[in-house]
Amino acid sequence: MAATSSTLLLFFLLQTLTLGGSATVAANKKTYIFRINHLMKPSIFPTHELWYTSPSFSVSTLHIYSSVFHGFSASLTAERAAAVANHPAVLAVFQDRLRYVHTTRSPQFLGLRNKQGLWFDSDYGAEVIVGILDTGVWPERRSFSDRNIGPVPSRWRGTCETGENFPSSICNRKLVGARFFSRGHDASADAAGGIGGINETVEFRSPRDADGHGTHTASTAAGRHVFGASLSGYASGIAKGVAPKARVAVYKVCWKGSGCLDSDILAGFDSAVADGVDVISISIGGGDGISAPYYLDPIAVGAFGAVSKGVFVASSAGNDGPTAMSVTNLAPWLTTVGAGTIDRTFPADIVLGDGRRLSGVSLYSGPAIDGQMYPLVYPGKSGGLPASLCMENSLDPKLVKGTIVVCDRGSSPRVAKGLVVKNAGGVGMILANGISNGEGLVGDAHVLPACAVGSDEGDSVKSYITANANPTATLAFRGTIIGVKPAPVVASFSGRGPNGLTPEVLKPDLIAPGVNILAAWTDAVGPTGLDSDHRKTEFNILSGTSMACPHVSGAAALLKSAHPSWSPAAIRSAMMTTSNLVDNTLQPVTDEDTGEPVTPLDIGAGHLNLYKAMDPGLVYDMGYGDYVTFLCALEYEPKMIQIITHSPVTCPTKRPLPENLNYPSIMVVFEGAASVNQSKTVVRTATNVEAAGAGVYKAKVSMVSGKGLAVSVKPGKLVFSPAVNKQSFAVTVTVTSVTAAGDPGSAPVADYGYLTWSDGTHEVRSPIVVSRIQPL
């Protein structure tokens, strides 16, 4: 790779000389940046700077890079730069380019552009209020500044609750309201004789955020433009949320170290709707791995009340992927968001004593150790499972002192393992994925030099240790790289379908950026979130579907601002039917876990694309009555349904089909053993939202898999006029081979494809997933 980079540069420089055709051109100097293999530094030079300025390179440096980047920059003629590029230690050379300040990436990755498109048409979400149910907020962050923001919308009915270190005056025209909910925790502690409850040694009895999660999600959804944002130099740029002018209302329903209780969550929903929010973002899910019926799920119940009053609710899909049926927040009135990568990463390398270089990621920003080789140990080789996982008190200081320690991922927080290694005297850590995590990587701001690697690279490190009597290694940190391809990739941790509660509804709905996302952070704890981490940072980089969810919340704020009359279902439909199925190489989006193309059970309808969502052409709209009919189709008793709806309901005598919910995706579920000519028909109604009101759409079905299926759409053409803006159609799936749609107990999805309605300008796409289940 180094030779290729240098050769390409040399070719470019020689071309410059040839085309210039004169000594004058050759004499013109430009600034070049040289990426150096620092491990090749001769021992006679005590520092890299002395090496760079020695006759070996013979250049006058402008900058020496030694932390996030190893190398130097220098002003040279093209001829001299070509000569330096041939040095064996030069890995790559870049000509200095004029750049303009950019966002910290994810909004523009979604297709948002300054002064055009959805940002422009929605005035950046200026009049929309986003409610965040989370761990609170650190209100002093620049992301919540109200500079140059207009008056609070007159419809706002909320308040700024006072509490510990949180006066009412701290709210403003941006952070319009803040509340906290602790009674559930207090009651739980009282019932346990004072055991448990809120840890007031680390928490604030107020909306102030002691954890950081809530500050991060709030600023992701609706943070202001902030110049000079970064995490210790990583991801530097202009931070801004998806809806930078939207107002924020914070509802603290979760407490550091104590979690979130159902009673407090429901109280948060209740207050948010009463206060007048337009959008609710809730990056919270179940912790027991069991999907409760909707009437026993406080998030589903609270969200139904919100949606029935016109409030859009986005929720996270959970971080238990890539296991099938790991998606959470399954209610069809919730917009459930999985996580994908963006085109930015934070590479770090492990350099083994035999010269091999293994790739990983890291956000470590302290004193570097690269350039010096250290003994490499794997405690799991002799210390058993706890030691292999680097659990607390599991490491022998005699073994790990002065070494780089390999720790297996799992059972304890990634950053906590680094603290265990540090306390035992280790100088660095390699965090190795197991089979369950595959190749999925996320960066962490570790308390010691550390690099996370995938399962394959981790196995390589362990094999090297086993095969060598005195294994050594060092770690190199390479800063921030943008323009990574392919992206997006579905994160390995992202919750996957099928829907374990109602398989007739596809979940997740879509994915959004959720890996290595920079956003505002609390001052109460360092970037690792560990109580012992006392570093202060205005921004932090986190990964999870918790980070993906507020991207969709912010997107909903923009769409609500641009289209005030749209219902929550219409907003979701616009996002889903215009989402992307290809990455930035124009190839199908792949799975981080397997490297293979994803299915709708991984990605839902696709990856959020706000460039198209503003003008979807058609939407699949729904309201209160549609959801009630769906609940009747599940054969819930009226009293169960009333828990959700808060009003008595009467179900039709003939049971409706749950598949006929007017959802933007189509799930067709066959029960029992497969048989030829078995068929099922589902119905959808499309609403034309084009301003002109007229249009003719033609249907196209393309099955990615499903040779044993026949799929038909009737009618195959939908005609809309100003007087007729709704049209219904039927999709019939027929089994033509007993091998179609899988067998009971086989893989959760066998066949899928897409139905696309097109008028020549718009393409309204819905996934069709056909599966077979064994009835209970």
GURO-567861 format. One line per 2 residues: number of its first residue (from 1); for each residue x, y, z of C-alpha. Coordinates in steps of 0.02 Angstrom, whole numbers, padded with zeros to 5 digits. Layout:
<gulos>
NUM = X/Y/Z ~ ...
</gulos>
This chain:
<gulos>
1 = 00000/00000/00000 ~ 00142/00119/00043
3 = 00230/00084/-00120 ~ 00070/00112/-00216
5 = 00035/00279/-00133 ~ 00212/00340/-00161
7 = 00214/00279/-00340 ~ 00051/00367/-00378
9 = 00116/00528/-00302 ~ 00279/00511/-00397
11 = 00182/00488/-00559 ~ 00079/00643/-00520
13 = 00232/00746/-00480 ~ 00325/00690/-00635
15 = 00171/00733/-00738 ~ 00175/00906/-00661
17 = 00355/00927/-00708 ~ 00327/00863/-00885
19 = 00173/00968/-00917 ~ 00255/01121/-00843
21 = 00401/01104/-00962 ~ 00510/01231/-00875
23 = 00624/01253/-00727 ~ 00509/01391/-00662
25 = 00368/01268/-00633 ~ 00487/01145/-00549
27 = 00547/01282/-00432 ~ 00371/01322/-00370
29 = 00345/01253/-00196 ~ 00189/01176/-00123
31 = 00153/01099/00044 ~ 00152/00911/00055
33 = 00108/00799/00201 ~ 00208/00641/00223
35 = 00137/00492/00318 ~ 00285/00399/00391
37 = 00307/00223/00453 ~ 00374/00277/00622
39 = 00430/00100/00664 ~ 00568/00118/00536
41 = 00652/00257/00635 ~ 00834/00210/00662
43 = 00882/00194/00845 ~ 01019/00324/00826
45 = 00884/00458/00821 ~ 00805/00485/00993
47 = 00656/00578/00918 ~ 00559/00572/00756
49 = 00592/00758/00730 ~ 00780/00728/00725
51 = 00752/00587/00602 ~ 00642/00693/00487
53 = 00768/00836/00484 ~ 00919/00723/00462
55 = 01005/00694/00294 ~ 00893/00540/00278
57 = 00751/00656/00227 ~ 00841/00822/00221
59 = 00686/00931/00231 ~ 00637/01083/00332
61 = 00476/01032/00417 ~ 00325/01141/00445
63 = 00237/01025/00568 ~ 00285/00866/00657
65 = 00140/00746/00685 ~ 00163/00623/00828
67 = -00003/00586/00911 ~ -00146/00555/00793
69 = -00035/00551/00642 ~ 00149/00510/00618
71 = 00243/00611/00492 ~ 00278/00788/00441
73 = 00229/00924/00321 ~ 00351/01023/00217
75 = 00354/01152/00080 ~ 00443/01075/-00068
77 = 00458/01084/-00254 ~ 00370/00946/-00348
79 = 00537/00873/-00396 ~ 00600/00869/-00216
81 = 00434/00799/-00153 ~ 00447/00659/-00281
83 = 00619/00616/-00215 ~ 00562/00613/-00033
85 = 00413/00506/-00084 ~ 00535/00370/-00136
87 = 00603/00354/00042 ~ 00566/00177/00103
89 = 00484/00243/00263 ~ 00356/00349/00169
91 = 00186/00264/00175 ~ 00086/00398/00087
93 = 00097/00578/00030 ~ -00042/00706/00016
95 = -00036/00874/-00066 ~ -00106/01007/00049
97 = -00280/01057/-00009 ~ -00392/01202/00035
99 = -00541/01138/00130 ~ -00691/01219/00211
101 = -00758/01180/00383 ~ -00879/01034/00381
103 = -01008/00960/00500 ~ -00954/00813/00608
105 = -01023/00710/00468 ~ -01187/00618/00497
107 = -01310/00755/00440 ~ -01227/00774/00272
109 = -01214/00585/00258 ~ -01404/00587/00267
111 = -01413/00702/00116 ~ -01435/00868/00209
113 = -01355/01021/00130 ~ -01341/01202/00187
115 = -01462/01324/00107 ~ -01548/01194/00000
117 = -01664/01045/00011 ~ -01749/00994/00172
119 = -01642/01102/00285 ~ -01688/01256/00186
121 = -01872/01212/00160 ~ -01898/01172/00345
123 = -01795/01320/00409 ~ -01690/01190/00498
125 = -01841/01137/00600 ~ -01859/01306/00685
127 = -02037/01293/00753 ~ -02037/01109/00799
129 = -02014/01048/00978 ~ -01921/00884/01005
131 = -01946/00795/01171 ~ -01802/00685/01230
133 = -01840/00548/01356 ~ -01670/00502/01423
135 = -01544/00541/01562 ~ -01563/00730/01562
137 = -01458/00868/01488 ~ -01301/00970/01521
139 = -01381/01138/01476 ~ -01223/01244/01467
141 = -01161/01156/01311 ~ -01149/01266/01156
143 = -01262/01142/01066 ~ -01407/01214/01168
145 = -01369/01398/01142 ~ -01518/01506/01093
147 = -01416/01638/01004 ~ -01512/01706/00854
149 = -01661/01593/00886 ~ -01835/01667/00886
151 = -01964/01665/01026 ~ -02024/01502/01101
153 = -02176/01439/01004 ~ -02333/01505/01087
155 = -02410/01332/01095 ~ -02274/01273/01215
157 = -02349/01230/01384 ~ -02200/01153/01471
159 = -02089/01215/01609 ~ -01910/01214/01670
161 = -01912/01118/01832 ~ -01788/01173/01963
163 = -01680/01053/02058 ~ -01502/01018/02109
165 = -01386/01133/02012 ~ -01527/01172/01891
167 = -01612/01343/01911 ~ -01763/01381/01803
169 = -01666/01521/01720 ~ -01552/01395/01637
171 = -01682/01353/01504 ~ -01691/01468/01353
173 = -01768/01486/01181 ~ -01675/01329/01123
175 = -01690/01220/01278 ~ -01872/01265/01308
177 = -01911/01144/01447 ~ -01839/01014/01565
179 = -01916/00895/01690 ~ -01857/00748/01794
181 = -01949/00593/01853 ~ -01884/00498/02004
183 = -02034/00439/02098 ~ -02027/00264/02026
185 = -01848/00244/02086 ~ -01888/00321/02255
187 = -02034/00204/02280 ~ -01929/00055/02229
189 = -01795/00102/02355 ~ -01922/00128/02493
191 = -01998/-00042/02457 ~ -01826/-00120/02471
193 = -01790/-00038/02639 ~ -01683/00098/02564
195 = -01581/-00019/02454 ~ -01559/00036/02275
197 = -01640/00192/02207 ~ -01546/00343/02145
199 = -01362/00354/02189 ~ -01353/00534/02247
201 = -01165/00530/02262 ~ -01156/00535/02072
203 = -01328/00595/02020 ~ -01419/00762/02020
205 = -01596/00777/02085 ~ -01640/00882/01935
207 = -01644/00873/01745 ~ -01454/00890/01745
209 = -01369/00744/01659 ~ -01246/00643/01763
211 = -01231/00505/01633 ~ -01202/00593/01465
213 = -01319/00485/01361 ~ -01462/00611/01362
215 = -01352/00759/01318 ~ -01280/00659/01173
217 = -01449/00607/01101 ~ -01527/00780/01123
219 = -01386/00866/01031 ~ -01387/00732/00895
221 = -01569/00766/00859 ~ -01570/00955/00872
223 = -01402/01027/00926 ~ -01349/01199/00864
225 = -01202/01230/00748 ~ -01044/01223/00854
227 = -00876/01267/00779 ~ -00718/01181/00834
229 = -00804/01024/00894 ~ -00705/00864/00924
231 = -00662/00731/01051 ~ -00480/00768/01089
233 = -00449/00801/00905 ~ -00552/00657/00838
235 = -00696/00698/00718 ~ -00653/00883/00716
237 = -00769/01001/00625 ~ -00934/01092/00648
239 = -01053/00993/00757 ~ -01238/01009/00724
241 = -01392/00906/00752 ~ -01507/00847/00615
243 = -01630/00988/00653 ~ -01516/01128/00716
245 = -01653/01257/00746 ~ -01781/01141/00824
247 = -01821/01170/01007 ~ -01774/01041/01138
249 = -01874/00984/01289 ~ -01789/00861/01405
251 = -01876/00729/01511 ~ -01757/00641/01629
253 = -01829/00467/01654 ~ -01666/00370/01673
255 = -01536/00385/01810 ~ -01351/00344/01808
257 = -01322/00169/01870 ~ -01506/00144/01909
259 = -01588/00128/01740 ~ -01763/00181/01689
261 = -01921/00123/01775 ~ -02085/00099/01682
263 = -02178/00218/01793 ~ -02057/00358/01762
265 = -02054/00324/01574 ~ -02242/00335/01563
267 = -02239/00496/01666 ~ -02113/00566/01541
269 = -02225/00523/01394 ~ -02372/00598/01482
271 = -02288/00763/01521 ~ -02209/00777/01349
273 = -02375/00762/01260 ~ -02459/00881/01382
275 = -02319/01006/01361 ~ -02343/01013/01173
277 = -02194/00924/01095 ~ -02207/00877/00911
279 = -02080/00735/00913 ~ -02023/00615/01048
281 = -01856/00527/01043 ~ -01833/00379/01158
283 = -01673/00278/01151 ~ -01730/00155/01283
285 = -01777/-00028/01271 ~ -01814/-00184/01370
287 = -01674/-00260/01471 ~ -01732/-00440/01488
289 = -01732/-00491/01305 ~ -01919/-00529/01312
291 = -02046/-00434/01207 ~ -02198/-00403/01316
293 = -02370/-00386/01237 ~ -02403/-00208/01185
295 = -02523/-00178/01328 ~ -02385/-00224/01453
297 = -02251/-00119/01369 ~ -02242/00058/01441
299 = -02151/00125/01289 ~ -02283/00053/01173
301 = -02423/00119/01281 ~ -02348/00291/01305
303 = -02303/00304/01122 ~ -02480/00258/01068
305 = -02549/00402/01171 ~ -02424/00519/01091
307 = -02451/00460/00912 ~ -02640/00467/00930
309 = -02619/00653/00967 ~ -02508/00684/00818
311 = -02337/00666/00901 ~ -02206/00568/00804
313 = -02110/00443/00912 ~ -01941/00369/00864
315 = -01863/00228/00963 ~ -01703/00127/00958
317 = -01700/-00051/00891 ~ -01584/-00116/01026
319 = -01402/-00170/01027 ~ -01418/-00359/01037
321 = -01382/-00396/00854 ~ -01333/-00485/00748
323 = -01442/-00618/00828 ~ -01606/-00646/00736
325 = -01763/-00580/00822 ~ -01659/-00461/00931
327 = -01751/-00302/00880 ~ -01846/-00212/01018
329 = -01982/-00078/01022 ~ -02096/-00174/00906
331 = -02259/-00076/00910 ~ -02313/-00022/00735
333 = -02348/00156/00792 ~ -02165/00172/00843
335 = -02032/00210/00714 ~ -01897/00085/00759
337 = -01721/00131/00707 ~ -01571/00018/00679
339 = -01391/00077/00664 ~ -01271/00092/00519
341 = -01097/00161/00495 ~ -01051/00325/00412
343 = -00904/00362/00299 ~ -00788/00406/00443
345 = -00680/00299/00553 ~ -00542/00312/00683
347 = -00412/00184/00633 ~ -00281/00112/00748
349 = -00155/-00023/00711 ~ -00075/-00165/00808
351 = 00104/-00194/00752 ~ 00164/-00365/00802
353 = 00344/-00410/00834 ~ 00352/-00509/00672
355 = 00308/-00351/00574 ~ 00126/-00389/00539
357 = 00008/-00242/00550 ~ -00171/-00278/00605
359 = -00310/-00149/00586 ~ -00429/-00093/00722
361 = -00508/00064/00792 ~ -00480/00177/00942
363 = -00519/00348/01013 ~ -00372/00348/01133
365 = -00296/00522/01143 ~ -00166/00515/01282
367 = 00022/00490/01272 ~ 00063/00373/01130
369 = 00163/00213/01148 ~ 00189/00179/00964
371 = 00368/00159/00912 ~ 00411/00055/01065
373 = 00381/-00131/01071 ~ 00309/-00205/01231
375 = 00283/-00384/01289 ~ 00114/-00450/01235
377 = 00010/-00563/01349 ~ -00158/-00649/01343
379 = -00217/-00684/01521 ~ -00347/-00807/01457
381 = -00207/-00924/01404 ~ -00183/-00980/01584
383 = -00300/-00879/01695 ~ -00470/-00945/01644
385 = -00626/-00856/01584 ~ -00627/-00706/01704
387 = -00447/-00665/01659 ~ -00481/-00684/01473
389 = -00620/-00555/01492 ~ -00511/-00443/01601
391 = -00644/-00439/01735 ~ -00612/-00340/01894
393 = -00480/-00418/02008 ~ -00447/-00557/01881
395 = -00275/-00502/01820 ~ -00110/-00547/01901
397 = -00003/-00388/01909 ~ 00154/-00496/01899
399 = 00095/-00557/01729 ~ 00030/-00397/01652
401 = 00140/-00258/01723 ~ 00229/-00168/01581
403 = 00138/-00266/01447 ~ 00004/-00245/01316
405 = -00139/-00356/01371 ~ -00262/-00446/01257
407 = -00439/-00442/01329 ~ -00590/-00531/01258
409 = -00746/-00426/01230 ~ -00901/-00465/01332
411 = -00974/-00475/01509 ~ -00911/-00302/01561
413 = -00901/-00132/01476 ~ -00763/-00115/01348
415 = -00688/00036/01434 ~ -00696/-00049/01605
417 = -00578/-00184/01542 ~ -00451/-00050/01501
419 = -00463/00017/01677 ~ -00433/-00158/01748
421 = -00278/-00176/01639 ~ -00214/-00005/01690
423 = -00240/-00038/01874 ~ -00144/-00200/01858
425 = 00004/-00109/01780 ~ -00025/-00142/01596
427 = 00033/-00012/01472 ~ -00095/-00050/01336
429 = -00240/-00160/01287 ~ -00299/-00253/01133
431 = -00488/-00280/01142 ~ -00530/-00434/01039
433 = -00704/-00474/00975 ~ -00771/-00649/00992
435 = -00875/-00744/00866 ~ -01035/-00663/00929
437 = -00968/-00488/00891 ~ -00886/-00538/00728
439 = -00798/-00395/00641 ~ -00908/-00257/00712
441 = -00801/-00120/00788 ~ -00837/00039/00884
443 = -00713/00166/00950 ~ -00691/00206/01135
445 = -00597/00344/01226 ~ -00499/00221/01331
447 = -00403/00269/01488 ~ -00245/00188/01419
449 = -00179/00153/01244 ~ -00301/00026/01173
451 = -00358/-00041/01006 ~ -00516/-00140/00967
453 = -00504/-00275/00833 ~ -00624/-00396/00752
455 = -00636/-00581/00786 ~ -00516/-00631/00646
457 = -00382/-00506/00695 ~ -00403/-00555/00878
459 = -00373/-00737/00833 ~ -00217/-00685/00738
461 = -00148/-00596/00891 ~ -00183/-00746/01003
463 = -00103/-00865/00879 ~ 00050/-00755/00872
465 = 00063/-00758/01063 ~ 00047/-00948/01066
467 = 00178/-00972/00931 ~ 00311/-00858/01006
469 = 00408/-00872/01168 ~ 00427/-00683/01184
471 = 00285/-00600/01088 ~ 00289/-00410/01073
473 = 00181/-00275/01000 ~ 00147/-00090/00993
475 = -00006/00015/00953 ~ -00019/00157/00826
477 = -00163/00282/00820 ~ -00205/00361/00653
479 = -00332/00494/00696 ~ -00487/00526/00589
481 = -00517/00461/00413 ~ -00666/00518/00309
483 = -00728/00457/00142 ~ -00726/00276/00200
485 = -00803/00150/00081 ~ -00916/00057/00088
487 = -01038/00154/00196 ~ -01163/00133/00265
489 = -01141/-00043/00330 ~ -01269/-00115/00452
491 = -01185/-00117/00623 ~ -01160/-00291/00692
493 = -01243/-00242/00857 ~ -01399/-00170/00775
495 = -01559/-00261/00825 ~ -01623/-00380/00690
497 = -01792/-00447/00640 ~ -01905/-00535/00626
499 = -02029/-00456/00744 ~ -02045/-00581/00885
501 = -02213/-00514/00942 ~ -02308/-00483/00781
503 = -02211/-00555/00634 ~ -02336/-00473/00514
505 = -02251/-00305/00549 ~ -02073/-00285/00485
507 = -01950/-00216/00613 ~ -01834/-00122/00616
509 = -01916/00009/00506 ~ -01753/00081/00440
511 = -01575/00118/00492 ~ -01483/00282/00522
513 = -01307/00332/00574 ~ -01266/00250/00740
515 = -01080/00209/00741 ~ -00949/00329/00809
517 = -01065/00480/00821 ~ -00996/00643/00893
519 = -01116/00745/01000 ~ -01120/00849/01159
521 = -01072/00772/01326 ~ -01092/00802/01511
523 = -00961/00875/01627 ~ -01010/00754/01764
525 = -00910/00609/01697 ~ -00768/00577/01575
527 = -00790/00510/01399 ~ -00783/00327/01456
529 = -00928/00353/01576 ~ -00825/00271/01715
531 = -00839/00352/01885 ~ -00649/00356/01897
533 = -00631/00447/01730 ~ -00616/00631/01776
535 = -00572/00697/01604 ~ -00681/00839/01541
537 = -00742/00850/01362 ~ -00876/00953/01277
539 = -00909/00816/01150 ~ -00901/00628/01151
541 = -00909/00491/01020 ~ -01031/00350/01052
543 = -01105/00204/00957 ~ -01271/00115/00970
545 = -01448/00117/00906 ~ -01469/00251/01040
547 = -01368/00363/00925 ~ -01466/00312/00770
549 = -01636/00350/00847 ~ -01610/00539/00871
551 = -01556/00554/00689 ~ -01731/00498/00642
553 = -01808/00609/00777 ~ -01719/00758/00703
555 = -01770/00705/00529 ~ -01951/00697/00586
557 = -01935/00874/00654 ~ -01877/00935/00484
559 = -02016/00845/00391 ~ -02146/00908/00516
561 = -02083/01085/00491 ~ -02088/01068/00301
563 = -02257/00977/00301 ~ -02354/01030/00458
565 = -02510/00933/00407 ~ -02423/00765/00392
567 = -02467/00633/00522 ~ -02333/00532/00614
569 = -02371/00385/00498 ~ -02350/00494/00343
571 = -02182/00558/00406 ~ -02122/00380/00438
573 = -02185/00323/00269 ~ -02090/00464/00181
575 = -01929/00409/00266 ~ -01953/00225/00232
577 = -02009/00228/00050 ~ -01867/00344/-00002
579 = -01728/00260/00097 ~ -01567/00195/00019
581 = -01528/00014/-00018 ~ -01354/00047/-00089
583 = -01196/00112/-00007 ~ -01075/00246/-00068
585 = -01000/00123/-00192 ~ -01175/00101/-00267
587 = -01175/-00081/-00213 ~ -01305/-00162/-00099
589 = -01283/-00117/00084 ~ -01190/-00255/00176
591 = -01190/-00327/00351 ~ -01041/-00284/00461
593 = -01055/-00456/00540 ~ -01048/-00561/00382
595 = -00993/-00445/00243 ~ -01142/-00507/00142
597 = -01286/-00402/00072 ~ -01419/-00368/00203
599 = -01602/-00416/00198 ~ -01751/-00312/00257
601 = -01739/-00402/00425 ~ -01572/-00314/00451
603 = -01604/-00144/00371 ~ -01794/-00128/00367
605 = -01843/-00021/00219 ~ -01667/00047/00200
607 = -01550/00185/00260 ~ -01624/00357/00295
609 = -01604/00479/00149 ~ -01673/00651/00187
611 = -01633/00719/00015 ~ -01778/00615/-00052
613 = -01892/00605/00100 ~ -01952/00784/00082
615 = -02041/00739/-00080 ~ -02096/00556/-00072
617 = -02241/00567/-00196 ~ -02352/00443/-00104
619 = -02367/00396/00079 ~ -02450/00256/00176
621 = -02550/00350/00306 ~ -02627/00283/00466
623 = -02718/00345/00619 ~ -02803/00292/00779
625 = -02933/00181/00696 ~ -02804/00086/00594
627 = -02705/00041/00749 ~ -02862/-00013/00843
629 = -02908/-00129/00699 ~ -02732/-00199/00706
631 = -02747/-00233/00893 ~ -02913/-00320/00860
633 = -02826/-00427/00729 ~ -02707/-00486/00866
635 = -02860/-00550/00959 ~ -02824/-00444/01111
637 = -02973/-00433/01226 ~ -03059/-00262/01228
639 = -02993/-00225/01403 ~ -02816/-00261/01346
641 = -02838/-00145/01198 ~ -02908/-00010/01310
643 = -02747/-00013/01412 ~ -02664/00052/01256
645 = -02800/00162/01182 ~ -02867/00233/01346
647 = -03041/00223/01267 ~ -03162/00076/01250
649 = -03158/-00010/01083 ~ -03271/-00128/00988
651 = -03188/-00253/00873 ~ -03272/-00311/00712
653 = -03360/-00478/00713 ~ -03247/-00545/00576
655 = -03066/-00544/00629 ~ -02960/-00429/00520
657 = -02789/-00479/00458 ~ -02642/-00398/00548
659 = -02549/-00394/00380 ~ -02677/-00268/00317
661 = -02613/-00131/00430 ~ -02571/00008/00308
663 = -02384/-00007/00339 ~ -02249/00054/00217
665 = -02173/-00120/00219 ~ -02260/-00284/00179
667 = -02238/-00445/00280 ~ -02327/-00600/00217
669 = -02327/-00741/00344 ~ -02379/-00918/00301
671 = -02415/-01036/00445 ~ -02384/-01222/00451
673 = -02314/-01339/00321 ~ -02285/-01271/00146
675 = -02406/-01321/00008 ~ -02418/-01275/-00175
677 = -02547/-01142/-00222 ~ -02555/-01076/-00045
679 = -02583/-00888/-00059 ~ -02614/-00734/00043
681 = -02673/-00560/-00007 ~ -02635/-00399/00085
683 = -02709/-00228/00052 ~ -02628/-00056/00058
685 = -02693/00120/00027 ~ -02578/00252/-00046
687 = -02606/00439/-00022 ~ -02542/00563/-00149
689 = -02454/00707/-00060 ~ -02397/00799/-00216
691 = -02449/00981/-00217 ~ -02519/00964/-00394
693 = -02634/00826/-00333 ~ -02629/00727/-00496
695 = -02520/00582/-00547 ~ -02513/00409/-00623
697 = -02407/00277/-00537 ~ -02363/00106/-00608
699 = -02313/-00044/-00502 ~ -02155/-00147/-00521
701 = -02112/-00300/-00416 ~ -01932/-00361/-00407
703 = -01897/-00513/-00299 ~ -01718/-00530/-00240
705 = -01754/-00709/-00189 ~ -01911/-00814/-00207
707 = -01907/-00929/-00357 ~ -02049/-01027/-00281
709 = -02162/-00875/-00264 ~ -02277/-00777/-00379
711 = -02314/-00597/-00328 ~ -02450/-00494/-00412
713 = -02517/-00319/-00385 ~ -02693/-00265/-00431
715 = -02724/-00140/-00498 ~ -02554/-00116/-00576
717 = -02586/00069/-00603 ~ -02645/00202/-00480
719 = -02723/00363/-00547 ~ -02735/00514/-00433
721 = -02824/00679/-00459 ~ -02859/00832/-00350
723 = -03026/00751/-00307 ~ -02955/00576/-00278
725 = -02796/00575/-00177 ~ -02812/00398/-00104
727 = -02804/00233/-00199 ~ -02802/00055/-00133
729 = -02718/-00097/-00207 ~ -02693/-00281/-00164
731 = -02532/-00381/-00160 ~ -02554/-00569/-00179
733 = -02414/-00691/-00141 ~ -02437/-00869/-00202
735 = -02326/-01017/-00160 ~ -02282/-01107/-00321
737 = -02152/-01223/-00244 ~ -02147/-01307/-00074
739 = -01969/-01244/-00052 ~ -02027/-01064/-00053
741 = -02038/-00959/00105 ~ -01930/-01081/00201
743 = -01982/-01220/00317 ~ -02042/-01205/00496
745 = -01892/-01188/00608 ~ -01774/-01138/00468
747 = -01690/-00968/00446 ~ -01808/-00826/00492
749 = -01820/-00759/00315 ~ -01820/-00855/00152
751 = -01882/-00736/00020 ~ -01893/-00549/-00006
753 = -01905/-00416/-00138 ~ -01978/-00244/-00169
755 = -02135/-00163/-00235 ~ -02103/00006/-00315
757 = -02234/00130/-00374 ~ -02164/00255/-00499
759 = -02233/00405/-00591 ~ -02071/00437/-00683
761 = -02011/00560/-00551 ~ -02045/00476/-00385
763 = -02005/00298/-00335 ~ -02107/00239/-00186
765 = -02026/00076/-00130 ~ -02088/-00051/-00003
767 = -01998/-00210/00049 ~ -02096/-00372/00032
769 = -02041/-00509/00151 ~ -02115/-00684/00143
771 = -02087/-00802/00289 ~ -02160/-00959/00363
773 = -02188/-00993/00547 ~ -02247/-01142/00644
775 = -02404/-01097/00741 ~ -02394/-01118/00929
</gulos>
